[in-house]
Structure formats: structure tokens, C-alpha cells
Amino acid sequence: MEKIVSIPIWYENDAAFDWLYPERIQKLSKRHWTPLEIAKKAARFLAQDPKKKVLDIGSGVGKFCLVGAHFFPDVSFHGIEQRKELYHYSLAAKELTETRNADFINVNFTQVDLDAYDSFYFYNAFFENLAKEDHIDQQIEYSFSLYTYYSRYLFKALDNRPSGTRLVTYHSLEDEVPPSYQLVDATVDFLLKMWVKR
Ligand SMILES: C[S@@+](CC[C@H](N)C(=O)[O-])C[C@H]1O[C@@H](n2cnc3c(N)ncnc32)[C@H](O)[C@@H]1O
């Protein structure tokens, strides 16, 4: 008899995934959380080796990590998120989806040793400091100088990574991408970009 492999309901499409979260979080989805198909593409590029640790810098409610962890069960996905509320939603979604190979930390990314990870996903996390509207909340300070500080900090950390390090950016202004990273692939609209350190 043919074996039927079913995808858990959450991973069928973006609307289904959104049901893991309360309505306020669902409403932020289109603007702030990675679309499912983009997350799959990015994770495929980053999950090259089962021993690798993939880090999402600014993991929000955990969507990229949970999707990556589901489709690439041998790879570990890690998320850093500065907002406590979003961090708690990522933990709740991890529990609901019974995901084993994803975890989350609630800190500013500058407080984490980025050298402990092998490859990186970055969905324009610092742009909220430049945006005039559509903020996630009004709980934190936004400023141009924070944008510059974070972008430079990440630029330096990425530049110090060994040759072969993989990076995926989505909607990025590329201020955090050092010239030592070579663009190796992109989606046709050039919003999702895959990079490898020379
Ligand atoms: C555009 S959302 C992307 C969320 C998630 N990566 C995804 O793809 O679904 C960016 C997230 O980065 C977080 N963030 C921004 N600056 C941060 C920082 N300095 N440290 C940690 N998280 C940060 C924001 O709170 C927000 O949740």
C-alpha cells in the first residue's frame, strides 16, 4: 500500500501558519514575518550540513526557524529576538508544533556570541529604526543611530566569519553585508539574496 505523507496543517500555507498566533500577531504577518515559501528557500540554502547551526537575527515570533526546522529536521535553527512578547509567542508555537530542532533566546543580538553559529538569516531586522509607520509596537526606542550601530555591528561580525559562511538576506538595504560576501543566488525580484563569504 502506498504510504501517504501528510504535511502538518501549519505548514500548508501562510494563513494556516498564522493560526499558531493570536489575532494581533496574525495582523503583523504580511509586513513582518517571512512568507512560508521564502522561509523554505532560505532554509534550504542555509541548511547545507546537518551539523550546522543556523541563526535568525531578529526571529520575531519564530516563523523562519520553525518552518526551517520542519522542512530540515536534521539541522538546528536558533532565533534571537529582543522583544519578550514575540519571544514568548515563538516558544508557544514551538510547543504547539512539537518542534525539537528550533530554539529561541530573548536578548538583543549584540549580546550573543555570533561565532557560535554557522550560517545566518536576516530579514531586515533593523529597518524598524528607519520606518515611519507599521511598527510592530511602540515599546522600544527607534532611531537612525540605532540602525547604524546595529548594521555596523553585524557587518563586523559577518566579516570576521570564516570563508564559506552562508548568509541569506530578505528585503535588506545591505548595509550589514560586507563586500567579502559574494552574491551567489537570488529570487527574480531580488528581495531574497543568498551570499557566501569568499
Ligand atoms: C522583520 S521581523 C522578522 C522576524 C523573523 N525573522 C521572520 O522572518 O519571521 C524583525 C525582527 O527583528 C527583531 N529585532 C530588531 N532589532 C533587533 C535586535 N537588535 N536584536 C534582536 N532582535 C531584533 C524585531 O523585534 C523583529 O521581531
The ligand as an SDF file (V2000), in Angstrom:
LIG
                    3D

 27 29  0  0  0  0  0  0  0  0999 V2000
   11.0980   41.8110   10.1320 C   0  0  0  0  0  0  0  0  0  0  0  0
   10.9840   40.9380   11.6670 S   0  0  0  0  0  0  0  0  0  0  0  0
   11.4690   39.3090   11.1170 C   0  0  0  0  0  0  0  0  0  0  0  0
   11.0480   38.2030   12.0250 C   0  0  0  0  0  0  0  0  0  0  0  0
   11.5420   36.8080   11.6380 C   0  0  0  0  0  0  0  0  0  0  0  0
   12.9390   36.7940   11.3280 N   0  0  0  0  0  0  0  0  0  0  0  0
   10.7780   36.2660   10.4610 C   0  0  0  0  0  0  0  0  0  0  0  0
   11.3880   36.2110    9.3830 O   0  0  0  0  0  0  0  0  0  0  0  0
    9.6160   35.9070   10.5520 O   0  0  0  0  0  0  0  0  0  0  0  0
   12.4450   41.5550   12.5130 C   0  0  0  0  0  0  0  0  0  0  0  0
   12.5440   41.2030   13.9880 C   0  0  0  0  0  0  0  0  0  0  0  0
   13.8400   41.5930   14.4460 O   0  0  0  0  0  0  0  0  0  0  0  0
   13.7470   41.9850   15.7950 C   0  0  0  0  0  0  0  0  0  0  0  0
   14.9120   42.8340   16.1080 N   0  0  0  0  0  0  0  0  0  0  0  0
   15.1910   44.0720   15.6270 C   0  0  0  0  0  0  0  0  0  0  0  0
   16.3560   44.5330   16.1180 N   0  0  0  0  0  0  0  0  0  0  0  0
   16.8310   43.5620   16.9560 C   0  0  0  0  0  0  0  0  0  0  0  0
   17.9920   43.4540   17.7820 C   0  0  0  0  0  0  0  0  0  0  0  0
   18.8750   44.4540   17.8480 N   0  0  0  0  0  0  0  0  0  0  0  0
   18.1840   42.3140   18.4900 N   0  0  0  0  0  0  0  0  0  0  0  0
   17.2530   41.3090   18.4420 C   0  0  0  0  0  0  0  0  0  0  0  0
   16.1230   41.3720   17.6980 N   0  0  0  0  0  0  0  0  0  0  0  0
   15.9050   42.4670   16.9510 C   0  0  0  0  0  0  0  0  0  0  0  0
   12.4140   42.7350   15.8500 C   0  0  0  0  0  0  0  0  0  0  0  0
   11.9330   42.8180   17.1870 O   0  0  0  0  0  0  0  0  0  0  0  0
   11.5600   41.8850   14.9190 C   0  0  0  0  0  0  0  0  0  0  0  0
   10.8530   40.9220   15.6490 O   0  0  0  0  0  0  0  0  0  0  0  0
  1  2  1  0
  2  3  1  0
  2 10  1  0
  3  4  1  0
  4  5  1  0
  5  6  1  0
  5  7  1  0
  7  8  2  0
  7  9  1  0
 10 11  1  0
 11 12  1  0
 11 26  1  0
 12 13  1  0
 13 14  1  0
 13 24  1  0
 14 15  1  0
 14 23  1  0
 15 16  2  0
 16 17  1  0
 17 18  1  0
 17 23  2  0
 18 19  1  0
 18 20  2  0
 20 21  1  0
 21 22  2  0
 22 23  1  0
 24 25  1  0
 24 26  1  0
 26 27  1  0
M  CHG  2   2   1   9  -1
M  END
$$$$
